[in-house]
Amino acid sequence: MEQRIKDRFSESILSQARAAYDINPEDIQELDGFESYIYEFSRGEDEGILRIAHSIRRSPDLIRGELDWINYLKSGGSSVAEALISRNENWVEEIDDGEGGYFLANSFEKAAGQPRRGEWTEGLLFEYGRQIGLMHRLTTSYQPANPEWKRPDWDDPIHMDVDQFIPARDHKIIQILGDLVKRIRNLPVEEFSFGLIHRDAHQGNFFVEKDKITFFDFDDSSYSWFVEDIALVLFYVVMGQEDPVGFTEYFLSGFLPGYFSEYELEGQWFHEIPLFMKMREIDLYAVIHRSFDVENLDDPWCAWYMDGRKERLENEIPFLDFNFADLDIKKFC
């Protein structure tokens, strides 16, 4: 989280957000949040999540668009944590920060289950793919309830400001990023391969209950190519694997049959997975530079990620050394 957002946050802001959703002080506890303040709360027998973002990052209409999208998915049978309305019947509550901006509070039901632990079972892999495929099928007929709530495109300035956080001395990485963006912009935009996607559907953004997956955190949802969702799923699941290629083969053998049970994405799009993986690799590199002192990283995961990352990026080493061009999609359909 940016320091300028932290500097404006106070107990008063939290108190106003709690009041907007009828949450007692003793019934709420803070969770880890990277870009926003995230809290878990109970209200009678119900459990929910309170998120407090800032207008530096998001506008009220962007959040309303996110919530509209979530509830559309829910109505279509997708397993997602539903958005909740405030006591004032608002999807988003605006709270003045006293410095010309405002915090934006909204709430969701708490996802059923727990974080994924243990092995990736065949049933879980199939359900993971099926739920992503269902989202993609639903998005082909989605229209925002209000045109002003339309979510951003993948290359909207709200996303493409990461290059300013890459140190100027890393000119090779900045050049590689520019080349990637050009290549992606040249991809064809077609009705059945491009639409509103989650764009961050990794295992940290869903809970599991007996192989049922419930997704949450649609804060990055944007209009992009469906294959980017799949690329980012792979990006995170192979991270840290002793045998990334072998695990990719195992993962896809369960994930893709689930995906294709809901949606038929043309096989040629899977060739573009390395492109989107490299974009996310650079994006994380930039975000860590933005949010942390990279010379004194006290976050273990960030320290692990950044170890040797600059050299890997500059030498254009593939994030995952897997031949997607030879992937036989037909055997999964």
ZIFEN-V921771 format. One record per helix or strand of 2 or more residues. SS is the DSSP state (~ for helix, > for strand). FROM is the first residue (numbers start at 1). TO is the last residue. If there is no record, write none. Layout:
BEGIN
ss = <SS,SS>
from = <FROM,FROM>
to = <TO,TO>
END
This chain:
BEGIN
ss = <~,~,~,>,>,>,~,>,>,>,~,~,~,~,>,~,>,>,>,~,~,~,~,~,~,~,~>
from = <3,11,25,28,37,46,60,83,93,102,122,147,162,171,194,203,206,212,222,226,244,267,294,300,309,324,329>
to = <6,20,27,31,43,54,75,84,96,109,139,149,165,185,197,205,209,215,225,237,260,291,296,306,314,326,332>
END
